[in-house]
Amino acid sequence: MYTNPMTPQLSLYQRLLQHPIKMFIFASSFAFIWLLSDGSFWNLWSLHRNEKAMRVRIEALHEDVKALNFKVAAAQSHSFIEKQATEQLGLVREDELVFVFADGE
């Protein structure tokens, strides 16, 4: 094939610039390969997976907080405190009768 020595030869880069679709495909391929080789794509996928797990955990913790707030509200009532004093500490009110049974020894 005969080429005119006066015609400048175009480099690969210049020929790609003359075809925008080829340039887009080349740039997209380069970016995709760079993301895979860098590990960024894997890190992004891993972060999304961790985000889902954290959202589930946060939702469970919100439920636990609601249950604990309910227990705290119940523990502040006078009847709850009196019941705990009676059951756990064996205390009685001044006007109550206490029966003490001897063991069968």
C-alpha positions in Angstrom: 0.0 0.0 0.0 1.3 3.4 -1.0 1.3 6.2 1.6 2.0 9.8 0.8 5.1 10.8 2.9 3.6 14.3 3.2 0.5 13.0 5.0 1.1 12.8 8.7 0.4 9.5 10.4 -2.3 9.6 13.1 -1.5 7.9 16.4 -3.9 5.4 18.0 -5.1 8.1 20.4 -5.9 10.5 17.6 -7.8 7.8 15.6 -9.8 7.0 18.8 -10.7 10.6 19.2 -12.2 10.7 15.8 -14.7 8.0 16.7 -16.6 8.9 19.9 -18.3 5.6 20.3 -15.0 3.7 20.2 -13.5 6.2 22.6 -16.5 5.6 25.0 -16.1 1.9 24.8 -12.3 2.1 25.4 -12.7 4.5 28.4 -15.5 2.4 29.9 -13.4 -0.8 29.6 -10.4 0.9 31.1 -12.5 2.2 34.0 -14.1 -1.2 34.7 -10.7 -3.0 34.6 -9.2 -0.4 36.9 -12.0 -0.8 39.4 -11.7 -4.5 39.4 -7.9 -4.5 39.7 -7.9 -1.8 42.4 -10.4 -3.7 44.6 -12.7 -0.6 44.8 -15.5 -2.5 43.2 -15.2 -5.3 45.8 -15.0 -2.8 48.6 -18.1 -1.0 47.4 -20.0 -4.3 47.2 -18.8 -5.2 50.7 -19.8 -1.9 52.1 -23.4 -2.3 50.7 -23.6 -5.7 52.3 -22.4 -4.4 55.6 -24.8 -1.5 55.4 -27.7 -4.0 55.1 -26.5 -6.0 58.1 -26.1 -2.8 60.2 -29.6 -1.6 59.3 -31.0 -5.0 60.5 -29.0 -4.7 63.7 -30.1 -1.1 64.3 -33.7 -2.1 63.9 -33.3 -4.9 66.5 -31.6 -2.5 68.9 -34.5 0.0 68.5 -36.8 -2.8 69.5 -34.6 -3.6 72.5 -34.6 0.1 73.5 -38.4 0.2 73.4 -38.6 -2.8 75.6 -36.1 -1.4 78.1 -37.9 2.0 78.2 -41.1 0.1 79.0 -39.4 -1.7 81.8 -37.9 1.5 83.2 -41.4 3.2 83.1 -42.9 0.2 84.9 -40.0 0.1 87.5 -40.7 3.7 88.5 -44.2 2.9 89.7 -44.9 2.5 93.4 -46.6 -0.9 93.0 -43.6 -2.4 91.1 -41.1 -1.2 93.8 -43.4 -2.6 96.5 -43.7 -6.0 94.7 -39.9 -6.3 94.2 -39.3 -5.4 97.9 -41.7 -8.1 99.0 -40.6 -10.8 96.6 -36.8 -10.3 96.5 -36.0 -8.8 99.9 -38.8 -10.4 102.0 -40.0 -7.0 103.3 -43.5 -6.3 104.4 -45.5 -3.2 105.2 -46.1 -2.2 108.8 -49.8 -3.1 108.7 -49.3 -6.6 107.3 -49.2 -9.9 109.3 -46.3 -12.2 108.8 -46.7 -15.9 109.4 -43.5 -17.9 110.1 -43.8 -21.6 109.8 -41.3 -23.9 111.5 -39.6 -26.6 109.5 -40.7 -30.2 110.1 -37.5 -31.1 112.0 
